[in-house]
């Protein structure tokens, strides 16, 4: 997503207008950078992709994730991520959403064929 005023609103409005509920979201939009990443957790990723692309943004990958319910105690996140490390999986998406931990690994990412970040197009 381009790092400019109104870009996020445009994408979120397109998703809402398509009747898609957002269950969670995390972003990495850094000051001074021209673009950033946003991960949006939805029940219908293909419809969300269509909605986002309809307003001129390019979806570079779809990413399966595990949504884990956590107990509220010290070390709960540690307990949730340890099995990924123990099995040699690299976590590349992690955030909290409505009391759940969202985790996506490199192996879960599904790049869109023919799309590379350096080639991403935006209006």
Backbone torsions as a table, in degrees:
resi	resn	phi	psi	omega
1	UNK	NA	134.1	177.0
2	UNK	-65.6	142.8	-179.4
3	UNK	-89.6	81.2	178.6
4	UNK	-146.4	155.5	-177.9
5	UNK	-57.4	131.0	175.4
6	UNK	91.8	-13.6	-177.4
7	UNK	-63.5	-48.8	-179.5
8	UNK	-62.0	-43.8	179.2
9	UNK	-58.2	-42.3	179.9
10	UNK	-60.7	-45.9	179.5
11	UNK	-66.3	-44.7	-179.4
12	UNK	-64.8	-38.1	178.2
13	UNK	-64.8	-41.6	178.9
14	UNK	-61.9	-41.0	178.8
15	UNK	-65.9	-45.4	178.7
16	UNK	-63.3	-44.0	179.8
17	UNK	-62.3	-26.7	177.8
18	UNK	-82.9	-0.4	178.2
19	UNK	76.2	24.5	-177.9
20	UNK	-99.4	128.0	178.8
21	UNK	-85.5	130.8	175.3
22	UNK	-91.6	121.2	-178.6
23	UNK	-94.1	-15.6	179.2
24	UNK	-175.6	162.0	180.0
25	UNK	-161.7	147.6	173.7
26	UNK	-145.9	147.4	-180.0
27	UNK	-139.6	157.0	175.0
28	UNK	-131.2	86.2	-179.5
29	UNK	-117.2	106.7	-172.5
30	UNK	-99.0	138.1	178.0
31	UNK	-55.4	136.1	178.2
32	UNK	87.0	-16.3	177.7
33	UNK	-84.6	150.6	-179.5
34	UNK	-81.2	-21.7	-178.4
35	UNK	-145.2	168.5	177.3
36	UNK	-152.9	176.8	178.8
37	UNK	-105.2	146.4	170.3
38	UNK	-137.8	134.4	175.9
39	UNK	-111.9	125.4	-178.6
40	UNK	-120.3	121.9	-179.4
41	UNK	-90.1	115.7	-178.9
42	UNK	-135.5	162.3	177.6
43	UNK	-80.0	-23.9	-177.2
44	UNK	-126.7	83.0	-174.7
45	UNK	-63.3	-34.9	-179.2
46	UNK	-66.2	-41.2	177.8
47	UNK	-66.8	-38.1	177.5
48	UNK	-65.6	-40.3	177.2
49	UNK	-60.0	-46.0	178.5
50	UNK	-59.7	-43.4	-179.6
51	UNK	-63.5	-45.3	-179.1
52	UNK	-64.5	-43.4	179.8
53	UNK	-68.2	-25.5	-179.9
54	UNK	-67.0	-19.0	177.9
55	UNK	-106.5	15.8	169.8
56	UNK	96.5	8.9	177.7
57	UNK	-101.4	150.6	179.7
58	UNK	-104.6	127.1	174.9
59	UNK	-85.7	120.6	-175.3
60	UNK	-90.8	-20.5	176.3
61	UNK	-164.4	154.0	168.4
62	UNK	-103.4	147.8	-173.4
63	UNK	-136.7	113.5	171.9
64	UNK	-65.1	149.1	176.9
65	UNK	-141.1	158.9	169.0
66	UNK	-99.3	135.4	176.8
67	UNK	-113.3	110.8	-172.4
68	UNK	-110.5	127.8	173.2
69	UNK	-73.2	134.9	-178.9
70	UNK	-114.2	145.5	169.0
71	UNK	-81.9	156.2	-177.4
72	UNK	-94.0	88.1	176.5
73	UNK	-157.3	156.7	177.8
74	UNK	-57.8	134.3	178.3
75	UNK	91.0	0.1	-176.8
76	UNK	-62.9	-41.8	179.0
77	UNK	-67.9	-41.8	176.7
78	UNK	-55.3	-47.4	179.7
79	UNK	-61.1	-34.7	-178.5
80	UNK	-72.6	-35.9	-175.4
81	UNK	-90.8	-19.8	-178.1
82	UNK	-54.7	-41.8	-179.6
83	UNK	-62.4	-31.2	177.7
84	UNK	-65.8	-45.2	178.9
85	UNK	-64.6	-43.7	-178.0
86	UNK	-61.2	-29.1	-179.9
87	UNK	-96.1	7.9	175.6
88	UNK	79.3	16.2	179.7
89	UNK	-87.5	137.5	177.7
90	UNK	-95.1	119.2	178.3
91	UNK	-80.0	129.0	177.5
92	UNK	-122.6	-8.6	173.9
93	UNK	-133.5	126.6	175.5
94	UNK	-154.7	129.7	175.8
95	UNK	-165.8	165.1	177.4
96	UNK	-93.3	144.6	177.1
97	UNK	-147.9	111.3	176.4
98	UNK	49.7	47.4	177.4
99	UNK	81.3	3.4	178.1
100	UNK	-115.1	155.3	175.5
101	UNK	-100.8	126.6	179.2
102	UNK	-101.7	124.7	-178.0
103	UNK	-130.0	130.6	173.1
104	UNK	-129.5	135.1	-179.8
105	UNK	-105.7	167.6	177.4
106	UNK	-54.8	-40.0	-177.6
107	UNK	-68.1	-19.5	-179.3
108	UNK	-85.8	-17.3	-177.6
109	UNK	-70.1	138.8	178.9
110	UNK	-122.4	89.4	-178.9
111	UNK	-60.2	146.8	174.8
112	UNK	-78.3	122.0	-177.4
113	UNK	-54.0	134.7	177.0
114	UNK	83.0	3.5	-178.3
115	UNK	-112.3	129.8	173.9
116	UNK	-127.9	147.0	-177.8
117	UNK	-53.8	-41.2	-177.3
118	UNK	-68.6	-16.1	179.1
119	UNK	-100.6	-2.0	-176.0
120	UNK	-58.4	140.5	-177.8
121	UNK	-113.8	142.8	177.5
122	UNK	-139.7	148.7	173.5
123	UNK	-86.7	NA	NA
